Amino acid sequence: MLVIRLTRVGKKKDASFRVVVVDSKRKVQAGNYLEMVGSYDPRVDTIDLKADRIKHWISQGARPSDTVHNLLITKKIIEGKKINVLPKKVLAKPEEPAAPVAEAAAAAPVVAAEAVAQEATEEKAAETPAEEAPAAEVAADEAPAAESEASA
């Protein structure tokens, strides 16, 4: 399967990327790709893509990587939604400001006390009729069986 993806070029700590078409099983090393269809320099934020060649390879069955997909949408070569490429930890929402947290902490003991009282009420209501009735039935069933065994 063909993939359109980025390969890193440039100096150490000065990355730039080539957008290349390559077989998905191959490593992308120097010259080990089918065609270079563009370049991307994130430091200067320049994106140079050959739109006609990219559309040609996509029509041949090549699939863009997630990052290349987002670049293609940015340059309006293809249409669609961008794909999230960040890890889940990075997406975590920042904490709320200190004032709402302090108000919530002050209200927390009251809410917790109400929740505990409600749970206790629910447990008593659920345990009383449900546990007593089966116990009485079991005792009644076992008593005649014990008598019949004793008489035998």
Helices and strands as residue ranges (DSSP letters): E 2-11, E 14-23, E 35-41, E 46-49, H 51-59, E 63-64, H 66-74, H 98-151
